[in-house]
Amino acid sequence: MTFMIEVKKDKKKEVYHMEQAAIEGHVLARNNLGCVEEENGRMERAAKHWIIAVNLGHSHSLDAVKSCYRQGFVSKEDLAKALRAHQAALDAMKSPQRDEANAIRDYMKSRK
């Protein structure tokens, strides 16, 4: 016998915990805060969250920042700065061990 328990979501708690995670450097939490701000119509705040996530190397947030630029919420200078920071973050994450792990992962995927 299976029982289903309905749990109500507490949006305020959810946002609070995302904020705490973002403060600690969790890039997905930072991206999600941008999404929450976008849902609430605060595009300038959303863009700031996404720019921080881009600076940490999050590619999905880069797409959001580009969209904000097209809509006029981000300046050309801020977009250029974010692009440079994104590339620097990606370069900083490169290592021979990571390249080897990616090659092994790609090889294993190709065998399926």
Secondary structure, DSSP 8 states (H G I E B T S, - for coil): ----------HHHHHHHHHHHHHTT-HHHHHHHHHHHHHTT-HHHHHHHHHHHHHTT-HHHHHHHHHHHHHTSS-HHHHHHHHHHHHHHHHHH--HHHHHHHHHHHHHHHT-
